[in-house]
Amino acid sequence: MSPARLLALYRSHFRDPRRERMFLASLSFLVTFGLARAVTHLGRGQPDPFAVVIGDTHVHHLVWGIFLLLIVGYVWLIQVGTGHQGSSARLGRITALLYGAGAALTLDEFALWLHLEDVYWERQGRASIDAVTVFGALVSAGLWGGPFLRATGRQLARPFRRVVAPPPAEPAEEIREPALEP
């Protein structure tokens, strides 16, 4: 599928800016959550190249998530990026992506703020939050982007469809009219 076709599908399925922002926030949430988990898991037991330490305090990625949520909340509070045209629509898309990323970074360390201790790798830190968060993100992305995602799937499958000729029509039965008697 060409990028132009993908863009046309996107535009036709996201005419409502609110629906588009919800989809972008959900997609950003899912991607950021996956990346945060992958980076954290891959770096387990090794020096973290992304770690921010101030003095002796490790700044968890939950802090960056809260920071993003506060910024986006303030921007939306003053109604920047909530319009339908031009730069306002673009800013709305950017803030939706930042909101999803901030929510993912915050909820990824939900157990930390629930237990007020670093239980990220403990049972209570991982038991249900992974399943609930990923499920919620998938459902949300499907809900807000379902029509667009289905249309994109149909377009991607087009080259692989076989053209099947319709079956030949059965010949109609010959109707014989009774002979006229003389």
Phi, psi and omega in degrees: 000137182283153177301326179295320179293318178299317179296320178296318177298316180300311182296323181286334181265348181234056176286331179274116182301326180294318179297319179297316179297320178296318178296313181296320178296318180295316180295316178297321177301310182298314182294315181295319178300314179299316179294318180298315179296317182295313181296317180295318181291318180293329181269004183297128178082005179234161176299131183277115181291341181261000184295136174248122180238125177246112187068240176254010186257123174281125179270109182290157182291347173301324180295318179293325176296315178297320178300314178297317180297320178295317179296310181297318178301317179293316180299317179288329178298320178272010174061037171273132178081018179252004180275185186250348189240151169048231186295330178295319179294319178296316178295325176299319178295316181296314181293328176295318177296318179294323178298313179299318179295317179297318179297320180294315180297324180288310184287338177298330178250033179306317181299328179297314180278343175283315183265350182056033171205159184282095179246026185308318183262002179273167181303313182293341180277345186232347191307299187250337187296324179300307183296315182295316183292313180295317179299314179299319180293317180295315179297316181296314179297320178292322181293310184279332183246007184309306181301319178295315181295321177295317179296321177296318177299318178298319180294321179292330181276346183307313183296341185264357179282139176269143174272117182255125178289142179295149180296147180297143180290140178287141179294140179291146178294140180283123180264122179260129177271144181295144180292144177280134179274141181279000000 
